[in-house]
Structures are given as C-alpha cells and as structure tokens.
Amino acid sequence: MKRKIIIITLFIASYLIIFAFSRFVFNSFYTPEWTSRNVLLFAAIITIVPLFFNKYKFAITTLIGYILGVFIGEILGKATVDIFHPNYPSPGSLHEGWILWGFVFLLSIIIGIAVEIIKSRQKKN
C-alpha cells in the first residue's frame, strides 16, 4: 500500500511539474500553454485513476503520451489563419498543436490498454 501511495504521489507531482513549466516557463508556446489550461486535469485523471487498480504500465504510457503529444503538437502544429465563427466578432487563428496532442494522447491510451491486456494474459499463462 505504501508503494502505491508513493507511485500515485510521483504521478501527481509529474503533472504538477508539467503544469508549472507549461504555464510559467513555456507560456509563450501555444501547445504547452493551451494543454495545461484546457486538458491537463482531464489527462491527469485518465492517468492517475488506473493507478488505484495497479495499472502502472497504462499510467506510464499515458504520461509519456501527454508529454510527447505536447512536443509533437508544438513542433509540427502550425497556425491556420482566418477562422470565422459566428460567435466571434473578428477572425482569429487556430493552432493545430492541440489536435496533434489529442491524437498522440488518444494513441497512448489505446497503447496503454493494449499493454495492460497483454500483461494480464501473460499472467494467466
């Protein structure tokens, strides 16, 4: 039980560090700032809740997926200009980094689930 608490605390600390760096160090970059403001809590919950059920490989996979998604989104994402929306008074721009982050994070969830299934099948054999 003590080991599980330490591991959960480390994952929470990891997401807090990511939040701090994204909001206060890399705040001039779009994807780290946007993800920390809009989806970090959601991603942290997805990562941390399975730890209570000993799904450590899933948690590691999704944490790595979050970090890789931010980097890939920032590096490969580009700003698309002239986005018109009826609720906004003037055109704006859309950075595609969040879409890339979402794809990478979703892929990490799928990989994490697959790894946990494979691990459980190997234990049965």
HELIX and SHEET records of a PDB file:
HELIX    1   1 LYS A    2  ALA A   20  1                                  19    
HELIX    2   2 PHE A   21  VAL A   25  3                                   5    
HELIX    3   3 TYR A   30  ASN A   38  1                                   9    
HELIX    4   4 LEU A   40  ILE A   48  1                                   9    
HELIX    5   5 VAL A   49  PHE A   53  5                                   5    
HELIX    6   6 TYR A   56  LEU A   76  1                                  21    
HELIX    7   7 GLY A   97  LYS A  124  1                                  28    
SHEET    1   A 2 ALA A  79  ILE A  83  0                                        
SHEET    2   A 2 GLY A  92  HIS A  95 -1                                        
END                                                                             
